[in-house]
């Protein structure tokens, strides 16, 4: 059964705009990757920058099991386990007993983890403020609204995309 996206007829103009957005998003992702790799050398205590994604998730969504973190971060449990162990060793995250299942544990940020998170956040905010310093305030606000709208759309359509890719690969292997 075709998805609503497959059934929709898009104009050439709509597809051209989508292509232009795709090019800009790829450029954006490359620039972010470059910026992250440059900052990675400065990470405190030799902690992998990727491990900060775990800290971010724990600060924003509260204590979680490794499996839930892996799902939220689209990563393998073994990767999350290795990175969270590093965070525990550095005193940024602690393991707590899971009140719902005594056999499992939850990961939670420590007070030092919260301090490091806030310092990284301040650094990021200063960098972004510098990048956008010449933009009028209203354009910065519009950018935030549009990125929120784009992210919401991507979140809403991600399951459809996954289903389409899965259906195509099943069709090719049949």
C-alpha positions as CSV (number, residue, x, y, z in Angstrom):
1,X,0.0,0.0,0.0
2,X,1.6,3.3,-1.0
3,X,2.1,5.9,1.7
4,X,0.4,9.3,1.5
5,X,3.8,10.8,0.5
6,X,4.1,8.4,-2.4
7,X,0.5,9.2,-3.5
8,X,1.0,12.9,-3.4
9,X,1.8,14.6,-6.7
10,X,4.5,17.3,-6.1
11,X,5.1,20.1,-8.6
12,X,8.5,20.6,-10.1
13,X,8.8,23.8,-8.1
14,X,8.1,21.9,-4.8
15,X,10.6,19.3,-5.7
16,X,13.2,21.9,-6.7
17,X,12.7,23.7,-3.3
18,X,13.0,20.3,-1.5
19,X,16.2,19.6,-3.4
20,X,17.7,23.0,-2.5
21,X,16.7,22.4,1.2
22,X,18.4,19.0,1.0
23,X,21.6,20.5,-0.3
24,X,21.6,23.2,2.4
25,X,20.9,20.5,5.1
26,X,23.8,18.4,3.9
27,X,26.0,21.5,4.0
28,X,24.7,22.3,7.5
29,X,25.4,18.8,8.8
30,X,28.9,18.8,7.4
31,X,29.6,22.2,9.0
32,X,28.3,21.0,12.3
33,X,30.4,17.8,12.1
34,X,33.4,19.9,11.4
35,X,32.7,22.3,14.3
36,X,32.1,19.3,16.6
37,X,35.4,17.6,15.6
38,X,37.3,20.9,16.3
39,X,35.6,21.2,19.7
40,X,36.1,17.5,20.5
41,X,39.8,18.1,21.1
42,X,38.8,20.5,23.9
43,X,36.4,18.1,25.7
44,X,37.0,18.2,29.5
45,X,38.8,15.2,31.0
46,X,39.2,13.4,27.7
47,X,35.6,12.5,27.5
48,X,34.3,11.6,24.0
49,X,32.0,14.4,22.6
50,X,29.5,11.7,21.6
51,X,29.1,10.8,25.3
52,X,27.7,14.3,25.9
53,X,24.7,13.3,23.9
54,X,24.0,10.9,26.8
55,X,24.4,13.6,29.4
56,X,22.1,15.9,27.4
57,X,19.4,13.2,27.2
58,X,19.7,12.5,30.9
59,X,19.5,16.2,31.9
60,X,16.5,16.8,29.6
61,X,14.6,13.6,30.1
62,X,15.7,12.4,33.5
63,X,17.2,9.1,34.7
64,X,17.0,6.3,32.1
65,X,18.0,2.8,31.4
66,X,20.7,2.1,28.9
67,X,18.2,0.6,26.5
68,X,16.0,3.7,26.5
69,X,19.0,5.9,25.9
70,X,20.1,3.7,23.0
71,X,16.6,4.0,21.4
72,X,16.5,7.8,22.0
73,X,19.9,8.4,20.6
74,X,19.6,5.8,17.7
75,X,22.7,4.0,18.9
76,X,23.7,0.4,19.8
77,X,23.3,-0.5,23.5
78,X,27.0,-1.5,23.5
79,X,28.0,2.0,22.4
80,X,25.8,3.7,25.0
81,X,27.1,1.3,27.7
82,X,30.8,2.1,26.8
83,X,30.1,5.9,26.7
84,X,28.1,5.9,29.9
85,X,30.8,4.0,31.7
86,X,33.2,6.7,30.7
87,X,30.8,9.3,32.1
88,X,30.4,7.3,35.3
89,X,34.2,7.0,35.7
90,X,34.5,10.8,35.3
91,X,31.9,11.4,37.9
92,X,29.4,13.0,35.4
93,X,26.8,10.3,35.6
94,X,25.8,7.8,38.3
95,X,24.0,4.5,38.3
96,X,20.9,4.3,40.5
97,X,18.7,1.3,41.3
98,X,15.6,1.2,39.1
99,X,12.6,1.5,41.4
100,X,10.5,-0.5,39.0
101,X,13.0,-3.4,38.6
102,X,15.7,-4.0,41.2
103,X,17.7,-6.0,38.7
104,X,18.2,-3.0,36.4
105,X,19.8,0.4,36.9
106,X,19.1,3.9,35.8
107,X,21.7,6.4,34.6
108,X,21.4,9.9,36.1
109,X,23.5,13.0,35.9
110,X,25.5,13.9,39.0
111,X,25.9,17.5,40.2
112,X,29.3,17.6,38.4
113,X,27.5,16.3,35.3
114,X,25.0,19.1,35.5
115,X,27.8,21.6,35.9
116,X,29.7,20.3,32.9
117,X,26.5,20.2,30.9
118,X,25.7,23.8,31.7
119,X,29.3,24.9,30.9
120,X,29.0,23.2,27.5
121,X,25.7,24.8,26.9
122,X,27.1,28.2,27.7
123,X,29.9,27.7,25.3
124,X,27.5,26.5,22.6
125,X,25.2,29.5,23.2
126,X,28.2,32.0,23.0
127,X,29.3,30.4,19.7
128,X,25.8,30.5,18.2
129,X,25.3,34.1,19.4
130,X,28.6,35.0,17.6
131,X,27.5,33.2,14.4
132,X,24.1,35.1,14.4
133,X,25.5,38.4,15.8
134,X,24.8,40.3,12.6
135,X,21.3,38.9,12.1
136,X,18.4,41.1,13.2
137,X,16.6,39.7,16.3
138,X,13.4,39.0,14.4
139,X,15.3,36.8,11.9
140,X,16.9,34.9,14.7
141,X,13.4,34.3,16.2
142,X,12.0,33.3,12.8
143,X,14.9,30.8,12.3
144,X,14.1,29.2,15.7
145,X,10.4,28.9,14.8
146,X,11.2,27.4,11.4
147,X,13.7,25.0,12.7
148,X,11.2,23.9,15.3
149,X,8.6,23.4,12.6
150,X,11.1,21.5,10.4
151,X,12.1,19.2,13.3
152,X,8.5,18.6,14.2
153,X,7.7,17.6,10.6
154,X,10.8,15.3,10.5
155,X,9.7,13.7,13.7
156,X,6.2,13.2,12.4
157,X,7.4,11.7,9.1
158,X,10.3,9.6,10.3
159,X,8.2,6.5,10.9
160,X,6.7,6.8,7.4
161,X,10.2,7.1,5.9
162,X,11.4,4.0,7.9
163,X,8.3,2.1,6.7
164,X,9.0,3.1,3.0
165,X,12.7,2.1,3.2
166,X,11.7,-1.2,4.8
167,X,9.0,-1.9,2.2
168,X,11.5,-1.1,-0.6
169,X,14.2,-3.4,0.7
170,X,11.6,-6.2,1.2
171,X,10.4,-5.7,-2.4
172,X,14.0,-5.8,-3.7
173,X,14.8,-9.1,-1.8
174,X,11.6,-10.8,-3.0
